[in-house]
Amino acid sequence: SYLAKCCFPYLTSTDPACKIEVPERLTVSHETLVRTGLADRCVSVPVREATDAEILLAHSEEYLEAVKKTPYMSLEDLMEFTRQYGDVYFHPNIYHCAKLAAGAALQLVDSVMTGKVRNGMALVRPPGHHSMRSAANGFCVFNNVAIAAQYAKQKYGVQRVLIVDWDIHHGQGVQYCFEDDPSVLYFSWHRYEHQKFWPHLRDSDYDIVGKEKGAGFNINVPWNKVGMENGDYLSVFCHVLLPVAYEFCPDLVLVCAGFDSAIGDPEGEMCATPDVFAHLTHLLMNLAGGKLCAVLEGGYNLTSLVQSVCQTVQTLLGDPVPRPASLKSPCISALESLQCVRSAHKAYWSCLKHAGNHNRAFSRAFKGPEAAGV
C-alpha cells in the first residue's frame, strides 16, 4: 500500500533537524480518518508514480537523474549525497516515495478536474514545497504542488491557478518556480522574524512580489513573531488573500497544507487552533467553482496535525464549520505585516488600491465566527 511504501522508518541524516519528520505523521493521520469514519465518507483515489516527464515540469533533468541513483547508493554515499542539500535526508526508498507523493497530487488533480470528486486532500510523504528546480531542501525531494499546477495547466488547459501555502515555513521552491508566471498566484504566510527563522531568505519578505510578468502574483506574509492566533490568520485571509483571489478568479485552487502553523507545533510555535483550518478551507471552497486540492506539507506535533487534518477533511466533505476555539483581535505585529503586504501589492490589484484607508478597520476585533465565513 501507499502508506507501507512511504513510511520508511530510518533516517540517513544525522542532522537533528530531520528527526521530526517521522512516518507517524502519515500513519496516525490516516488511522484517525479511518477511526472517525471520515475515510469511509471519502472517495479513495488510486495512487501512481509521477512520470519523468511530469517531474520535469518543475525540476531539471540533471537533478532528476541524480535522485534516480539514490536507491542504488550505499549508506555512506547516501549521506554524502544528502550533504549537498539543506535540511533533508535521503533513504534508499525515498525516490520511489517522492514519485508516489507527486503522483498522488496529480491523481487528485485528475479526479477534481474530471468531476470524479468535488475536492480532496492528498496525505503524502515526503512533502514538497521547499524543493527547487535543481535541489532538494527542507525534507522535500520533488515539489508536489508545483508539479500539480504545471500539470493542470498542461493537461486541462487551466488558465489561472491559485496556490495557498499555510505551512509555517516559506515555500521558496514554489515561489521560485512561478515568480515570473502570471498564470499562477502564490500566497504564503510563514514564520519569518525578520529573516531569523529558516530558511532565512530575504526572498521571503513582503516586498518580494514576483518578477517581470509575474510581478504582483507572489504574495508573502511574514510573521515576525511567534504566537500568532486564529484572528491573525483570518485577518490576513479576509484582508489580503481573498480580495486578491477573487480578482484573480482562479480555475483551480491548490493548498500546500502544512499544519506546523497550528498550536503545539515545535517548528511553528504558533497558537492557532486546529479548527481555524476548517474556516480557511471553507473560505477557499468558494473559489474556482469549488475545485480545491489540498496536499499535505509539514506538521510535527502529531496531536495538532491529526486534528487539523480532520478539520480540513470534514470541511471538504461539507460538514458545518465549528465556532473557533478562540477569536481575538489580530495582534499589532500581524497588522503591521498585513498592511505592508497590502501596500506592496496595491500597484497590482485594484482591490488593494485604497490600502491606506483601511488601517482603522484592520485594528478592529473580530466579533464572531461570521468573520470566518460561516
C-alpha positions in Angstrom: 0.0 0.0 0.0 1.0 3.7 -0.3 1.3 4.0 3.5 3.6 1.0 3.7 5.8 2.2 0.9 6.1 5.8 2.2 6.6 5.2 5.8 10.3 4.3 5.8 11.4 4.4 9.4 15.1 5.1 9.2 16.9 8.3 8.6 20.3 8.6 6.8 21.0 12.1 8.1 22.5 12.8 11.5 21.1 16.3 11.4 18.8 16.7 14.5 16.5 19.0 12.4 15.5 15.9 10.4 14.3 13.9 13.4 10.8 15.4 13.5 9.8 14.2 10.0 8.6 10.8 11.1 6.4 8.1 9.5 3.7 8.5 12.1 2.8 11.9 10.6 1.1 9.8 7.8 0.0 6.7 9.6 -1.6 8.4 12.6 -3.4 10.8 10.3 -4.8 8.0 8.2 -5.7 5.8 11.1 -7.6 8.7 12.7 -9.6 9.4 9.5 -10.5 5.7 9.4 -11.4 5.5 13.1 -13.6 8.6 13.0 -15.4 7.4 9.9 -14.2 10.2 7.8 -12.3 7.9 5.5 -15.5 6.0 4.7 -17.1 9.2 3.5 -14.3 9.9 1.1 -13.7 8.6 -2.4 -10.4 6.8 -2.4 -8.2 7.9 -5.3 -5.7 5.3 -6.6 -2.0 6.4 -6.3 0.6 6.1 -9.1 4.1 7.3 -9.5 4.7 10.6 -11.3 6.4 10.0 -14.7 9.8 11.5 -15.6 8.0 14.0 -17.9 5.7 15.1 -15.1 8.5 15.6 -12.7 10.4 17.6 -15.3 7.5 20.1 -15.3 9.1 21.6 -12.2 12.6 20.1 -12.0 15.8 19.9 -14.1 16.8 16.7 -15.9 20.1 16.8 -14.1 18.5 16.8 -10.7 16.1 14.1 -11.6 18.9 11.8 -12.9 20.8 12.4 -9.7 17.9 11.4 -7.4 17.3 8.4 -9.6 20.6 7.0 -8.5 19.8 7.1 -4.8 18.2 3.6 -4.5 21.5 2.1 -5.5 23.8 4.1 -3.3 25.5 2.7 -0.2 24.6 4.3 3.1 27.9 6.3 3.0 27.1 7.5 -0.5 23.6 8.5 0.5 24.9 10.5 3.4 27.4 12.3 1.1 24.6 13.0 -1.4 22.4 14.3 1.4 25.1 16.8 2.5 24.8 18.6 -0.9 21.4 19.9 0.2 19.8 21.7 3.2 17.8 20.0 6.0 16.9 16.9 4.0 17.7 13.3 4.2 17.8 10.5 1.6 16.7 7.0 2.2 17.1 4.1 -0.3 13.3 4.2 -0.8 12.9 7.9 -1.0 13.0 8.2 -4.8 10.1 5.8 -5.1 8.2 7.6 -2.3 8.8 11.0 -3.8 7.4 9.8 -7.2 4.3 8.4 -5.4 3.8 11.7 -3.5 3.9 13.7 -6.7 1.8 11.2 -8.4 -0.8 11.3 -5.7 -1.1 15.0 -6.1 -1.6 14.5 -9.8 -4.2 11.8 -9.4 -6.1 14.2 -7.1 -6.0 16.9 -9.7 -7.3 14.5 -12.3 -10.2 13.5 -10.1 -11.2 17.1 -9.4 -10.8 18.3 -12.9 -12.8 15.4 -14.4 -15.5 15.8 -11.8 -15.0 12.4 -10.1 -14.7 14.3 -6.8 -15.6 17.9 -5.9 -12.4 18.4 -3.9 -9.9 16.4 -2.0 -6.8 16.1 0.2 -3.7 14.1 -0.5 -1.8 12.7 2.5 1.7 12.4 1.1 5.3 11.9 2.3 7.8 13.4 1.6 6.4 16.9 1.4 7.4 19.2 -1.5 7.1 23.0 -1.2 10.8 23.6 -0.4 12.2 21.6 -3.2 13.6 23.7 -6.0 14.3 23.1 -9.7 17.7 21.5 -9.1 17.8 20.9 -5.4 16.2 19.0 -2.5 15.5 21.1 0.5 13.7 21.1 3.9 12.6 17.4 3.8 11.3 17.9 0.2 12.5 16.0 -2.9 10.0 16.8 -5.6 7.8 19.8 -5.5 4.4 18.1 -5.4 2.2 21.2 -5.7 4.3 23.0 -8.3 4.2 19.8 -10.4 0.5 19.6 -9.9 0.0 23.2 -11.0 2.0 22.8 -14.2 0.2 19.5 -14.9 -3.2 21.1 -14.5 -2.2 23.9 -16.9 -0.8 21.5 -19.5 -3.3 18.7 -19.4 -6.6 20.6 -18.7 -5.8 24.0 -20.1 -6.2 25.6 -16.7 -5.6 29.3 -17.2 -5.2 30.5 -13.6 -4.1 28.5 -10.6 -4.1 29.8 -7.0 -1.6 28.2 -4.6 -2.2 28.9 -0.9 0.6 27.8 1.4 -0.4 27.9 5.0 2.6 25.9 6.2 4.7 27.8 8.8 7.8 27.7 6.6 8.1 29.7 3.4 7.7 27.5 0.3 10.5 29.1 -1.5 10.5 26.2 -4.1 7.0 27.1 -5.2 7.9 30.8 -5.2 10.9 30.3 -7.4 9.0 28.1 -9.8 6.3 30.6 -10.6 7.9 34.0 -9.7 7.7 35.2 -13.4 4.4 33.4 -14.2 1.2 35.5 -14.1 -0.9 32.4 -14.5 -0.1 31.2 -11.0 -0.9 33.3 -7.9 1.2 32.1 -5.0 0.3 33.1 -1.4 2.4 32.1 1.5 2.4 33.1 5.2 5.3 32.0 7.2 7.3 32.5 10.3 10.0 35.0 9.4 11.1 37.0 12.4 12.9 39.5 10.2 14.8 36.7 8.4 15.9 35.0 11.6 13.8 31.9 11.0 14.5 29.1 8.5 15.0 29.3 5.5 16.5 32.7 6.4 15.8 34.2 3.0 15.5 37.8 2.0 13.2 36.5 -0.7 10.6 35.5 1.9 9.8 39.1 2.9 6.6 41.0 2.0 8.1 43.2 -0.7 9.2 40.2 -2.9 6.2 40.3 -5.2 7.4 38.4 -8.3 9.4 39.2 -11.4 8.7 40.6 -14.9 5.2 39.4 -16.0 4.8 37.7 -12.7 5.1 40.9 -10.6 2.2 41.0 -8.2 1.5 37.3 -8.4 3.7 36.4 -5.4 2.3 37.3 -2.0 4.5 36.8 1.1 3.0 37.4 4.5 5.9 37.3 7.0 5.1 36.5 10.6 7.7 38.5 12.6 6.8 37.0 16.0 5.6 33.7 17.3 2.3 33.1 19.0 0.0 34.1 16.1 -3.6 33.1 16.7 -6.8 32.4 14.8 -7.7 36.1 14.5 -4.3 36.8 12.9 -4.7 34.1 10.3 -8.3 35.0 9.5 -7.5 38.7 9.2 -4.8 38.0 6.6 -7.2 35.8 4.7 -10.0 38.3 4.7 -8.0 41.5 4.0 -5.2 40.2 1.7 -5.8 36.8 0.2 -9.5 36.7 -0.5 -9.8 40.1 -2.2 -6.9 39.3 -4.5 -8.0 35.8 -5.1 -11.5 36.9 -6.2 -10.0 39.5 -8.5 -7.6 36.8 -9.9 -10.5 34.4 -10.4 -8.7 31.1 -10.4 -9.8 28.0 -12.2 -8.2 25.7 -9.6 -7.0 26.1 -6.0 -4.1 24.1 -4.7 -3.2 24.2 -1.0 0.2 23.5 0.5 -1.5 22.1 3.6 1.2 22.3 6.2 -0.1 22.1 9.8 3.1 23.2 11.6 1.3 26.5 11.7 -1.1 25.1 14.4 -0.8 25.2 18.1 1.7 23.0 19.8 4.0 22.5 16.8 7.7 22.7 17.8 8.6 24.3 14.5 5.9 27.0 14.2 5.4 27.9 17.9 2.1 29.5 16.9 -1.2 29.4 18.8 -3.8 28.9 16.1 -6.2 26.1 16.9 -6.9 23.2 14.5 -10.5 24.4 13.9 -9.1 27.5 12.1 -8.2 25.3 9.2 -11.8 24.4 8.8 -12.5 28.1 8.3 -9.6 28.7 6.0 -10.7 25.7 3.9 -14.3 26.8 3.8 -13.3 30.3 2.6 -11.2 28.8 -0.2 -14.0 26.5 -1.3 -16.0 29.4 -2.7 -13.3 29.9 -5.4 -12.8 28.1 -8.7 -16.2 26.6 -8.5 -15.1 24.6 -5.5 -12.2 22.9 -7.3 -9.7 22.6 -4.4 -6.9 20.1 -3.9 -5.0 20.2 -0.6 -1.7 18.4 -0.4 0.0 17.7 3.0 3.2 19.5 3.7 4.5 20.0 7.3 3.1 19.4 10.7 5.2 17.8 13.5 3.0 17.7 16.6 1.0 14.6 16.0 -2.0 15.6 18.1 -2.3 19.0 16.4 -1.5 17.6 13.0 -4.2 14.9 13.2 -6.9 17.3 14.5 -6.0 19.8 11.7 -6.2 17.2 9.0 -9.6 16.0 10.3 -10.9 19.6 10.4 -9.8 20.1 6.8 -11.3 16.9 5.6 -14.6 17.4 7.4 -14.9 20.8 5.8 -14.1 19.5 2.3 -16.9 16.9 2.9 -19.3 19.8 3.6 -19.7 19.5 7.3 -20.7 22.6 9.3 -17.7 24.8 10.2 -17.2 24.8 14.0 -17.0 28.0 16.0 -13.3 28.8 16.6 -12.0 27.8 20.0 -10.8 31.4 20.3 -11.1 34.5 18.2 -9.2 37.6 19.4 -8.3 40.8 17.6 -5.3 40.5 15.3 -2.1 41.5 17.1 -0.1 44.6 16.2 2.7 42.6 14.6 0.2 40.7 12.3 -1.5 44.0 11.4 1.9 45.5 10.5 2.7 42.6 8.2 -0.8 42.8 6.7 -0.5 46.5 6.0 3.0 46.1 4.5 1.7 43.3 2.1 -1.3 45.4 1.0 0.9 48.4 0.3 3.4 46.3 -1.6 0.7 44.9 -3.8 -1.7 47.8 -4.3 0.0 48.7 -7.6 -1.0 45.3 -9.0 -4.5 44.7 -7.6 -7.4 47.2 -7.8 -8.9 45.7 -4.7 -5.9 46.9 -2.7 -5.5 50.4 -4.2 -7.0 52.1 -1.2 -5.0 50.1 1.3 -4.1 53.3 3.2 -7.8 53.8 4.1 -8.2 50.6 6.0 -5.9 51.0 9.0 -8.7 51.6 11.4 -10.7 48.7 10.0 -7.7 46.4 10.4 -7.4 47.2 14.1 -11.0 46.2 14.9 -11.5 42.9 16.7 -13.4 40.1 15.0 -16.6 39.8 17.0 -17.8 36.3 16.0 -17.5 33.3 13.6 -19.2 35.2 10.8 -15.8 36.9 10.2 -14.5 33.5 9.2 -17.1 32.9 6.5 -19.6 30.8 8.5 
